[in-house]
Amino acid sequence: MPSEVAVHARLAYLSMYVRSVADSRRFYAESLGLELVSAEEWGCVLDANGIQLFLHPSDGDDRQRIELTFDVDDADAAVTELTTRGVRLSEPVTDREWGDRDGAVLDPDENVVYLRSKRSN
């Protein structure tokens, strides 16, 4: 049954927290053929056919292993609608230095789900 939520989200990228960024990078790039987009101090980004895979070093907390980010038309409206429906807020909506505006909620297993839109100027 389709949701009545007016969020209409499209998966933008997936963040994974891994024991070894180097080992995971090799696996996803060499074994699966994903293209390396960037390698940074905080981890790396690979392209999975239009969806970005962010690999971050794990902080040792095995509870949080995956983080989803969905593109939405309006992050403020989406987060407000979901929290009004009882979804737990993880991070309030804020402007990011790289140009996005996002906020996060928790899924039933407490995985962080970001909802992002472009910042309106």
N, C-alpha and C positions, 0 to 999 in steps of 0.2 A: 504494500500500500504506500503510495507516494506521500512524503511528508508535506504538511501544510506550511512548514516553515519557509519564509520568503528569503532564505539565505542564498540559494542557488550557487553552490560552491564548486570550484574546479580545483583539483589537486595541483598545486604549484611546485612544491618540493617536499621531500621527506628527509628528515634529519635522523641519523642513527648515531648512537653513542657506542663506540667500539673500544675493545681493549688495545688494539694497535692500529692507528690510522694508516701506517705504512703497509701492514699486512692486508688490511681491508682494501686499501687503494689498489694494491697489486691484484687482489682477487677480482674486484669489480672492473678494473681497467683491462687487465691481461686475460683473465679467465672468461669474463662476460663481454668484453669488448666495449665497455663504456668509455666515452671520451672524457679526458681530464679537462675541466674548464678552468680551474684555478687551484693552486696549492698555497695555503696561507698558514700563518702561525697557529691559528685556532683549528685547523683541519684542512679538508679539501672538498671540492665540488666536482661531481661527475655528471655528465648528461646521460639520462636514461630515456632517450627518444622523446625529448621535449620536457621531461620532468627532471628537475635537478635533485641529485642525491647528495646531501651534505654529510660528510663523515667527521665526527667530533670525537676527541678522546673522552673516554668514560671517566667520570669522577669517582668511580668505585661504587656508586649507588645503583645496584642492580634493578631497583624498582623502575627507573626511567631509562628505557632503552630506545624508544622511538618517539618522534615528535612529528606531527603532521602540520602542514601549512596549506590552507586553501585560499584561493583568490575569490573575493566577493566584491559586489558592486560598492558596498558601503560598510566598512568594518565597524563603525560606531553602531549603525542600525542592526547589523547582524549580531554583535555581542549583546546589545541591549535586548533584542528579541529572545535570544537563547537564555540569557540569565532570567528574564521575565518568566520563561517557561520552566525555570527550576534548574537549569544547567549551572554547575558551579563555575565561578570565575577563577581563572588562574592568574591572569595579568590584565590590568585595565588597558584600554585602547590608548595608544601613544604614537607620536610621530617618531620615526626612526631616522637616523642620520643618512641612511642610504636612499631615502625617498619614499619608503613605504609608511603606511599607517596600519598598525595591527594591535590586536588584543588576543588573549587566549582564554579558552575554557578547558574544562577537564571532561574527558569521556568517562563512561562508567568504570573503567579500570584505572582511572587517574592518569591516563596519557594526556599530554598537553596537545591541544589542537588550536593552532593559530588561525585567525581569520584576518586576511590582509587586503587592503585596497591601496590604490595610489593616493598619495596625499593631495588634497585639493589646495591650490594656492590662492 
